[in-house]
Amino acid sequence: MSMPSVVAEHLGKSFGETKAVRDVSFEVQPGEVFGLLGPNGAGKTTTIRMMLDIFKPDSGRVEILGSSPDKVSKDRIGYLPEDRGLYKDIALEQVLLFLATLKGLSDAEAKNRLEPWLERVDLYEHRHKKVQELSKGMQQKAQVVATLLHEPDLIIVDEPFAGLDPVNTRLIKDIIQEQVAAGRSVIMSTHQMYQVQALCDRIVLIDRGRTVLYGRVDEIRRDFAANAVVVEGEGDFSGLPQVLEAREEDGAWRLSLEGGADPQEVLRALAARPGVKLERFERAEPSLDDIFITVVAGVKRPVARDGGAAPRDDA
């Protein structure tokens, strides 16, 4: 296996009394989309900022592209932050060219690269408009171009599909997959679990500042195979024992189960409930939504795969 693009080992970071990151470990390989996941306040943004050398870790270490974050050239990194940062009152083309020169490109090289990118994301006709005159989706696509124009080796994208319609979501997914096919590493942080499931090879799930789940998406889903059932019928499917969440999907109900739950007991509870008529009850391959809910609820803490950190305690 080639040298990892990112190595994080037992990272910790506090701000006063607040422990934002307690113990986070993972590796990211070249040529993969890696999901950095967790609920709000879990420590994802602080972890990203330690990778970018904005914050220094209090404990543990992080290595980026074979070097410590303070030594690696920032020109080799592309970062799409959740809080967007384009200058609003300047023409789009000018903003993107300026940002490209900050990343080491000459004016001529930036211009050569920018035109095909603007054509690709359907912004060429809008290049002379001020950023504030563009729709939210157009601004999002422009921010993606700014992240990739200098052809970085490591790409970190935070909520890359925010504000995009289905057509442009597909476009950005294609662009991400092209970056990976070129041997680059993409770290994606998002709450859209179906996008993670579609795009990511491996994930790390951080909760309360600790790595609680780490490994290949397909293996993790197999590990949680008993943790979701699909139910069709009439009646009340809420408030069942051993069920963390019941949600309606495509005319059926999907029940996310506690770790170690027995689906047969859930079936018996349903059958005994007055007014319930069951037409279908089957185990479902769990989605990452199901797994996220199960793990963050604190019920199941499986051993992390691929060298992840140990499950957390709540001390």
C-alpha positions in Angstrom: 0.0 0.0 0.0 1.2 3.5 -0.8 2.1 6.1 1.8 -1.1 7.5 3.4 -2.1 11.0 2.5 -3.2 11.7 6.1 -2.2 10.0 9.4 -4.0 11.1 12.5 -2.9 9.3 15.7 -4.8 9.9 19.0 -5.4 13.6 18.4 -6.6 15.7 21.3 -7.4 19.4 21.4 -9.0 21.5 24.2 -10.2 25.1 24.4 -10.1 26.1 28.0 -12.3 23.6 29.8 -13.9 22.3 26.6 -12.4 19.1 25.2 -13.3 19.5 21.5 -11.2 16.4 20.4 -10.3 13.7 22.9 -8.9 10.7 20.9 -9.2 10.6 17.2 -7.3 8.3 14.9 -7.6 7.4 11.2 -5.6 7.2 8.0 -6.5 8.4 4.5 -5.1 6.7 1.4 -4.4 8.2 -2.0 -7.1 7.5 -4.5 -10.0 7.1 -2.1 -13.0 9.1 -0.9 -12.9 9.1 2.9 -15.9 10.1 5.0 -15.2 12.2 8.1 -18.5 11.9 9.9 -20.2 12.8 13.2 -23.0 14.7 14.9 -22.8 18.4 15.4 -20.2 19.3 18.0 -18.4 15.9 17.6 -15.0 17.5 16.8 -14.9 17.2 13.0 -14.1 20.8 12.3 -11.5 21.0 14.9 -9.9 17.8 13.5 -9.9 19.4 10.0 -8.3 22.5 11.4 -5.5 20.5 13.0 -4.9 18.8 9.6 -4.7 22.3 8.0 -2.3 23.6 10.7 -4.8 26.2 11.9 -4.8 24.5 15.3 -1.9 22.6 16.9 -2.9 19.4 18.6 -2.5 19.2 22.4 -1.8 15.5 22.1 -1.2 12.9 19.4 0.1 13.7 16.0 -1.1 14.4 12.5 0.9 13.9 9.2 -0.2 15.4 5.9 1.3 14.1 2.6 4.3 12.7 4.4 5.1 15.8 6.5 3.9 17.6 9.6 1.2 20.1 8.7 3.4 23.1 9.3 5.9 21.8 6.7 3.7 20.6 3.9 3.0 23.2 1.1 -0.5 24.5 1.4 -0.6 24.6 -2.4 -0.9 20.8 -2.3 -4.2 21.0 -0.3 -7.6 22.1 -1.5 -10.2 23.0 1.2 -13.9 23.6 0.7 -15.1 25.0 4.1 -18.7 24.7 5.3 -18.7 28.5 5.7 -18.2 29.7 2.2 -15.6 32.5 1.6 -15.8 34.0 -1.9 -15.6 37.8 -2.2 -19.2 38.9 -2.9 -18.7 42.2 -4.7 -16.1 41.1 -7.2 -16.6 39.5 -10.6 -16.5 35.7 -10.4 -13.7 35.3 -12.8 -11.5 37.8 -10.9 -12.2 36.1 -7.6 -11.2 32.6 -8.9 -8.1 33.9 -10.7 -7.0 35.7 -7.5 -7.5 32.6 -5.3 -5.6 30.5 -7.8 -2.6 32.8 -7.7 -2.6 32.5 -3.9 -2.2 28.8 -4.4 0.9 29.2 -6.5 -0.4 29.4 -10.1 0.9 32.1 -12.5 -1.7 34.5 -14.0 -1.4 32.8 -17.3 -1.7 29.2 -15.9 -4.7 30.2 -13.8 -6.5 31.7 -16.9 -5.7 28.6 -19.0 -7.1 26.3 -16.3 -10.1 28.4 -15.4 -12.0 28.5 -18.7 -12.6 24.8 -19.1 -13.6 24.6 -15.5 -16.2 27.3 -15.9 -17.5 25.6 -19.0 -17.7 22.3 -17.1 -19.8 23.7 -14.3 -21.9 25.9 -16.6 -20.6 29.2 -15.2 -18.7 30.5 -18.2 -21.6 32.8 -19.2 -21.8 34.2 -15.7 -18.0 34.8 -15.3 -18.3 38.6 -15.3 -21.1 38.7 -12.7 -20.4 39.7 -9.2 -20.5 36.6 -6.9 -23.4 38.1 -4.9 -25.5 38.1 -8.1 -25.1 34.3 -8.5 -27.6 31.8 -7.1 -26.6 29.8 -4.0 -26.0 26.7 -6.3 -23.8 28.7 -8.7 -21.8 30.0 -5.8 -21.3 26.5 -4.5 -20.0 25.3 -7.9 -17.7 28.3 -8.0 -16.3 27.4 -4.6 -15.7 23.8 -5.8 -13.7 25.2 -8.8 -11.7 27.4 -6.4 -10.9 24.3 -4.3 -9.7 22.2 -7.3 -8.2 24.7 -9.8 -4.6 24.4 -8.5 -4.8 20.5 -8.7 -4.2 19.7 -5.1 -3.1 16.2 -3.9 -5.4 16.3 -0.8 -8.9 17.7 -1.1 -11.1 18.3 2.0 -14.7 19.1 1.3 -17.2 20.1 4.0 -20.9 19.7 2.9 -20.0 19.8 -0.9 -23.6 19.3 -2.0 -25.1 22.2 0.0 -27.5 24.2 -2.2 -27.3 22.0 -5.2 -30.2 20.6 -7.3 -30.0 16.9 -8.3 -28.4 17.6 -11.7 -25.6 19.7 -10.1 -25.2 17.2 -7.3 -24.5 14.5 -9.9 -22.0 16.8 -11.6 -20.1 17.4 -8.3 -20.1 13.7 -7.5 -18.6 13.0 -11.0 -15.9 15.6 -10.4 -15.1 14.1 -7.0 -14.8 10.6 -8.5 -12.5 12.0 -11.3 -10.2 13.5 -8.6 -10.0 10.1 -7.0 -9.3 8.4 -10.3 -6.4 10.7 -10.8 -4.9 9.4 -7.5 -5.9 12.2 -5.2 -7.3 11.8 -1.8 -10.7 13.3 -1.0 -11.9 13.7 2.6 -15.7 14.4 2.7 -17.5 15.7 5.7 -21.3 15.7 5.3 -24.6 14.8 7.1 -26.0 13.4 3.9 -25.4 9.7 4.7 -26.7 8.5 1.4 -24.0 10.5 -0.4 -21.4 8.9 1.9 -22.8 5.5 1.2 -22.6 6.1 -2.6 -19.1 7.8 -2.7 -16.9 6.8 0.3 -14.6 3.8 0.4 -14.0 4.1 4.1 -15.2 6.3 6.9 -14.4 7.4 10.4 -17.3 8.3 12.8 -16.4 10.8 15.6 -18.6 11.2 18.6 -17.9 13.5 21.5 -14.3 13.9 20.3 -13.5 10.3 19.9 -13.2 7.8 17.1 -16.1 5.4 17.6 -16.3 3.6 14.2 -13.6 3.3 11.5 -13.3 1.1 8.4 -14.7 0.1 5.1 -18.3 1.1 4.4 -19.2 -2.4 3.1 -17.7 -4.2 6.1 -19.3 -1.8 8.6 -22.7 -2.4 7.0 -22.2 -6.1 7.3 -21.3 -5.7 11.0 -24.6 -4.0 11.6 -26.7 -6.3 9.5 -29.2 -7.1 12.3 -29.7 -3.4 13.1 -32.6 -2.5 10.8 -35.9 -4.0 9.7 -38.5 -2.9 7.2 -42.2 -3.1 8.1 -45.3 -2.6 5.9 -48.9 -2.6 7.1 -51.4 -0.7 9.1 -51.1 0.7 12.7 -48.8 2.4 15.0 -45.1 1.5 14.6 -43.7 4.1 17.0 -42.4 3.6 20.5 -41.5 -0.1 20.1 -39.0 -1.8 22.5 -35.4 -2.0 21.2 -36.2 0.5 18.4 -34.1 3.7 18.3 -36.0 5.3 15.5 -38.9 4.6 13.2 -39.1 6.5 9.9 -41.4 6.2 6.9 -39.6 5.5 3.5 -41.4 4.8 0.2 -44.6 3.6 1.8 -42.9 1.3 4.3 -41.5 1.9 7.8 -37.8 1.5 8.5 -36.9 0.7 12.1 -33.4 1.3 13.4 -32.7 -1.1 16.2 -30.5 -0.9 19.3 -27.2 -2.8 19.2 -27.9 -6.4 20.2 -31.6 -6.1 19.6 -33.6 -9.2 18.6 -35.7 -8.6 15.5 -38.0 -11.4 16.6 -38.8 -9.6 19.8 -39.7 -6.5 17.8 -41.9 -8.7 15.6 -43.7 -10.2 18.6 -44.2 -6.7 20.1 -45.8 -5.5 16.8 -48.0 -8.6 16.6 -49.3 -8.0 20.1 -50.1 -4.4 19.5 -53.8 -3.7 19.0 -54.8 -2.3 15.6 -51.6 -3.4 13.9 -51.9 -5.4 10.7 -48.6 -6.6 9.3 -48.1 -7.2 5.5 -44.3 -7.4 5.5 -41.5 -7.7 8.1 -37.9 -8.3 7.0 -34.4 -7.6 8.0 -32.9 -4.8 6.0 -29.3 -4.2 5.0 -28.6 -1.2 7.3 -28.0 2.2 5.7 -25.3 4.5 7.1 -28.2 6.5 8.6 -29.2 3.5 10.6 -25.6 2.9 11.8 -25.1 6.5 12.6 -28.2 6.6 14.8 -27.3 3.3 16.5 -23.7 4.2 17.3 -24.3 7.8 18.3 -27.1 6.7 20.6 -24.3 5.0 22.5 -25.8 1.5 22.5 -23.3 -0.4 20.3 -19.6 0.2 20.3 -18.0 -2.4 18.0 -14.2 -2.7 17.8 -12.9 -0.3 15.2 -11.5 -1.7 12.0 -8.3 -0.9 10.2 -6.5 0.3 13.3 -9.1 2.8 14.6 -9.1 4.0 18.1 -10.7 2.1 20.9 -14.4 2.7 21.7 -14.9 5.7 23.9 -15.7 5.9 27.6 -17.7 8.8 28.8 -15.4 9.9 31.6 
